[in-house]
Amino acid sequence: MVVEEIVSDTIPSLNVENLQKELIKRNVPCYKIVIAQAVLETGHFKSKHCRERNNIFGMRNKKGYKYYNSWIECVDDYEKRFSKRYKGGYYFVFLQKVHYAEDPTYEQKVRKLL
């Protein structure tokens, strides 16, 4: 499922397959859940934040949604902010502890995409 054909020599196009490869390469835990998070957060890679900001996880800072130069840079930020803090156990409990999402039905929405 290719979303955009914006492909450079170093950045592959954003799709589930390339996202999975990147997450596995970085040893991101529970990568299937993380892929489902990206699909949910971006509406299957079609949201404005995904297209204009390369923000595939709905990442925010004090000013609002973060901007990334590439979707891989967003994966890097996710890895630093969340994956490196995960010490095992039920990943959805971890996401609750780190206050990843405000939506109380977030887990159910992500599970539907698995």
C-alpha positions in Angstrom: 0.0 0.0 0.0 2.0 3.0 -1.3 0.8 6.4 -0.2 3.0 8.8 -2.0 5.6 8.3 -4.7 8.0 10.7 -3.0 11.0 8.6 -3.1 14.6 9.8 -2.7 17.8 7.9 -2.9 17.8 7.4 0.8 14.2 7.6 2.0 11.9 4.8 0.8 8.2 5.6 0.3 5.9 5.3 3.3 3.9 2.1 3.3 3.3 -0.7 5.8 6.1 -2.9 4.3 8.7 -0.2 4.5 7.6 0.9 8.0 7.8 -2.7 9.2 11.3 -3.0 7.8 12.4 0.1 9.5 10.9 -0.9 12.9 12.5 -4.4 12.7 15.8 -2.9 11.7 15.7 -0.7 14.8 14.5 -3.5 17.1 11.4 -1.5 18.0 9.4 -3.8 20.4 5.9 -4.8 19.5 6.4 -3.5 16.0 3.0 -4.8 14.8 1.3 -2.7 17.4 3.4 0.3 16.4 2.4 -0.2 12.7 -1.2 -0.2 13.8 -0.6 3.0 15.8 0.8 4.7 12.7 -2.1 3.5 10.5 -4.6 4.7 13.1 -2.8 8.0 13.7 -2.6 8.8 10.0 -5.8 7.4 8.6 -3.8 4.9 6.6 -1.1 7.4 5.8 -3.5 10.0 4.4 -3.7 12.6 7.2 -2.5 16.2 6.8 0.1 15.7 9.5 1.4 12.7 7.7 1.5 14.2 4.3 2.7 17.7 5.3 4.8 17.0 8.4 5.9 13.4 8.0 4.3 12.8 11.4 3.1 9.3 11.4 2.5 8.8 15.1 0.7 12.1 16.0 3.7 13.3 18.0 3.3 16.6 19.6 5.3 19.2 21.5 4.2 22.3 23.3 3.6 24.1 20.0 1.4 21.3 18.5 2.1 18.6 16.1 5.7 18.0 15.4 7.3 18.4 11.9 9.8 15.9 10.6 12.0 16.0 7.5 11.0 12.4 6.7 8.8 9.6 8.1 12.0 7.8 9.2 12.9 10.8 11.3 9.5 10.4 13.0 10.3 6.7 13.6 13.5 7.8 15.2 11.7 10.1 17.5 9.2 7.4 18.5 12.0 5.0 19.2 13.8 7.5 21.4 10.6 8.7 23.3 8.9 5.4 23.7 10.6 2.2 22.6 13.8 2.8 24.6 11.7 3.2 27.7 9.8 -0.1 27.3 11.1 -2.7 29.6 8.8 -5.6 28.7 5.3 -6.6 29.6 2.0 -5.8 28.0 2.6 -3.0 25.5 -0.8 -1.4 25.8 -0.2 -0.9 29.6 3.1 0.7 28.8 1.4 3.1 26.4 -1.0 4.0 29.1 1.8 4.6 31.6 3.6 6.9 29.3 0.4 8.8 28.4 0.7 8.0 24.7 -2.9 8.7 23.8 -5.7 10.7 25.4 -8.5 8.6 23.9 -9.8 6.0 26.4 -10.7 3.7 23.5 -7.2 3.9 21.9 -6.3 0.3 22.7 -9.5 -1.0 21.1 -9.0 1.1 18.0 -5.4 -0.1 17.6 -6.4 -3.8 18.2 -8.9 -3.5 15.3 -6.0 -2.8 13.0 -3.8 -5.7 14.1 
